[in-house]
């Protein structure tokens, strides 16, 4: 059984050594549920491999701490090992060090009552398509489990506060043509050649920079995939370019989709995946108290995170966790040990200040 009262560094190593690639989270979910149940201070609920553990102290405010327990596929980077001041291994940064901090703080509820009621959310399938996301499943099936006044998502942020998040949208842009034998190419119409006009539009595209509450969100629209071709001797009659649009949270999903359609007017567009952004919400009471306790500069979150799920529920949320996000998903993934301790100490100061 995990020793939750141990320092979060040892907890991080123990969690990393439980392989939990998306779709294979049951073992780590079982381990977490068993350790939390043993504390005897939390109400435990479970849906699949998502676990929600809550205090019931009758405090006037409830803070939610959330993190995903899955990782991207292992890249010959298990088991974990320590080298100098860093801990290496798949998931050390994204985001088992954050989950370890959550578990450590949950264990503290057995030794000292926090200033707020707390809800700890551990969820599955974050590293795959949005439709399988465990937090989304909880939002849809059990929104009453997620009631709170403020939420902290312990995604890696280098132990700094990153507010809100960009929205993300993927779309396919299709070109058509006419098949022919490549020896008689003048009888056909090459769809791949027509893709050049689409790529030219992307090359000329000038993304916005949007300042919201002092946080600057930089947009981007990029081709991230291209497919076409039938055989080595056939002029292709179709080419499909996949485009990813990262948009500022002042746009809705519908507005973002319309912008993509306008950008590629004249072509067949299919929206294949979409998730909304989240506004920073820096003026909410819970946010102000958190920022006062943590200190430091607040910046915009570049990328989509599950803070958007909480925003949809009307709960202000921030990203704040150990680890360099630039190391996420890499073969050399690692986290600085000092950053784990720093994050735990800062959250302790906020949650257990009295």
N, C-alpha and C positions, 0 to 999 in steps of 0.2 A: 504494500500500500504506500502511496505517496505520503511523505512526511511534510504536511503543509506548513508546519511551524518552522521548518528549516528556512535558511535564507533563500531568496528567490533565484539565486545563481544555481544552487544545487537543484532546485525545482526545474529550472530551465533545462539543464542537462538531462534530467530524468524524463521530461516530456519529449525532448528531441529524440531520445532513444526509443520512443514508442512510435514506430513508423505510422503515419496517418495521412497518406496521400488521399486527395479527394475521392470519396467513395469507399474508403477503408478506415473510417473514423471510429468504428465500434469499440475497438480495444481501448483507445485513449478516452473515449466517452465513458466507458465502464469504469476505468481507473479514476477519472475525475469524479464521477457520481459517487463511487464508494468512499473516496477520501472526504468529500463534502458531507456526506451522510454521517460519517463518523464524528464530525464536529459536534453534532447535536444542537446547533444554534440556528440552523437554517431550514426553511421549508424548501424541499427539493421537488421540482417538476421536470418531466422529461418527455420530449416528442422526438422519436427516432434517436438520432445521435446529437440532438440539441438539449442542453441542460440549463435550467433556470433555477437559481438558488437565491432565496430572499430572506431578509430579516423581517421580524414583525415586532418592532419596538414601540410603535405608536408615535414615531417622530413626525413633525409637521411636513418634512420634505423627504423625498426619496431620490437617491442618486443611482443610476444604472451604470455598471461597468461591463463592457462587452468585448468579446474577442473570438475569432474563429480558431478551430482546433485542427483544421486540415492544412496540408502543404501541397506545393507543386510536386511533380515526380522527383524522386531521389536521383541525384547526379553523382553517385559514388561518394556521397558526403554524409554517410552514417557509418558507425555511431559518432556521437559528439566527442570532441576533444578540446582541451584547453591549451592554448599556446600564448604564453605571456599574459597580457591583460585582456585577451579575447577568447570567446567561446565559439567554436566552429561547429557547423553541422546544418543539415537541411531543416529549415524552420526556425533557426535561432533568432533571426531578425523578424521573419514574417510567418507567424507572430507568436512563437511559443515563449519568448521572453516576456511578452506582454501578458500572455495567459498565466505564466508563472507569477507575475506580480499580482494578478487578480486572485489567484489561489492563496497567495501569502496574505493578502489583505482579508480574504474570507476567513482564514484561520485566526486572524486577530480578533474576529468577533467573539471567539470563545474566551479570549483573555480580557478584552475591553470593549465596552459597547461604543459604537461609533456615534458621531454627532447627528448623522442622518440615517434613516432606514436605507438599506442597500439591496440592490438586486444585481446578481452576477449572471451574465448570459454567455454561455459557451456554445458555439454553434458550428454546424458542419457545412461543407460544400460552398465555401466562399471563393475558392480558386478556380471554379468552373463557371458555366453559363449562369446568368442571373436567375433563370427559372428554377434552378435547383438549390438556390441559396437557402440555408437553414434559417437565417434570421427572417428572410422574406416569408418562409413557411410559418414561423411563429407570429409574424405580423398578421398574416391572413387567418390563421387558425386560433391563435391564443393572444389576441391583443391585450386581454386583461392581465396576462403575465408580465407585460411590458409597461405597465403604468409607472410613470415617474415624472420628476420635475426637471431633470438634467441628466444627460448621458455622456459618458466618456468612452470612446472607442480606442482601445490600446493598440492600434496599428502603429508601425514604426514611424517615428517623426524626429528621431535624434533627441528625444526627451524635450522637445519644444512643442508649443501649442500651434496646431494647424487647424484653422477654422473652416467650416463648411466643406464643400468639395465641388469639383466640376461634374457636370452631367456627361454621359457618354452615349453615343449612338453609333451603330454600324449599319451600313447600307450597301447594297450592291447596285452598280451602274452597268447596264448591259449595252453592248453594241451588236448590231446585226449585220449580216452579209449574205453571201450566196456561195454554196459549196461548188467546187470544181476540182478537176485534176490539176495538180500543181504544174504539170507539163503544159497545160493549157489555161494558165492563170487568168488570161484576159476574158475567159468565159465566167469567171467568178467574181466575187466581191469580198475582199479580205477583212473580216471583222476585227482582227487584231490590229491591223493598220489604223482602223478608225479609233482605237483606244488612245492614240496620240493626242487627239483633240481634248479628251477628258483629262489626260495627264497635264496638258497645257493649262487647262483651267485651274487645276490644283497648284501648278507652279506659280501662276499669277495670283492666287488667292492670298489675301491679306487678312489675317485673323485679328480679332478685337483683343484689347486689354481692358478689362472692366474693373473699376475700383468700387468695392462694396464695403462699407464700414472700415475703410482703410486697408482692406485686403485686396490685392490686385490679382485677378484671375486671368490667366493668359489662355486664350482659345487656340485650337489647332484643328485643321482638317487635312488628313493625309491618306494616301493610298497605302493599304497595308497588305494587299494581296491582289494577284491577277491570275486568271485562268483562261485558257483558250487553246484551241488546236484539237484536231481529230486524229490525224496521222501524219507521218512525215511526207506524204505525197498528196495531201488534201488541203485545199484552200479553206480555212475555217469560216463557218457561218455564224459564230457567236464568240464573244469575248466578255468576260465578267470581271470588273474591277471592284474590290471591296474597299470601302472608304470608312475611316473612323473619324468621327467629329467629337472633339472634347469641347464642351460649351460651358460658358459661365453660368452660375446658378440664377441669374436674373431671367434666363430663358426657361420656359416649360419644355417638356419633351415634344409637345405638339409644335411649338414655335421652332425648336431645333430641327425637327423633321421637315417643316416647311422651308426652312433656310437651305437645307440640303437639296430639296427638290428644285428650289429656285436657282441654286448654284449650277445644277446639272439639267437645267431646262432643255427639253427636247430629247432626253434620253429616258429609257425605262428605269425607274428607281424602285427598289424594294427595301423597306426598312426591316432589318433582320434581328436587331437587338437594341434595346434602349433602356436607360435608367436615368432618373432625374438627378439634378444636382441638389445641393443643400446650401442655403444662405448661411452666413456666419453667425447671425443671431447674437452678437456680442453684448447687446444691451439687456438681455434677460437677467433676472435676479440671480439664478443659479450660476450662470456664466460669469457674472461680475464677481461673485464670491470665489469661484474657482480661480479666475485670473488673478485676483488679489493674493490668493494663497500660493499660486505657482510662480507668478512673476514672469518677467521676460517678455520678449517680443512675440506678437501674434502675427502669423502669416497665413496666406491662402493655401489650401490644400490643392496640390496639382495631382490630379487623378481622382477616380471615383472611389468612394468608400461607403460603408454601411451607415455612416452618419445620416445619409439621405433617408434610410428607413425610419430613423427616429424623427427626423424632420417631418416626414409624412404623418407621423402620429402626433405631431404638435409638440415634440420634446426637443428643446435646444440641445445640441450635441457638438462635441469637438473631437478631433483626433489628437491623442497624446500617448506616446508609448516609447519604449526603448528601441534602439536599433536604427541603422542607417537605411532608409528605404531604397537607396541606390544599390544595396547589396541583396535585396530581396530577389529570389528566384535564381540566384547565381550559383555556380559550382563552388565558389569560394565564400559562400554565405557565412557570416559571423556577426557577433554582437560584442561590443565592449562591455566588460563585466561592470565597470564603474557606472555605465549608463543604466544598467538594470537596478543597481542599488539606488541611484539618484532618483529614478522614476518612482520606485517604491517609497522612498523617503518623502518625496513631494506629495504623492497621493495620501500618504499617512498624515501629513500636515494639514491637508484639506479635509480628510474624512474623520480624523481623530484629534482635532485640534484642542479639544478640551481635556 
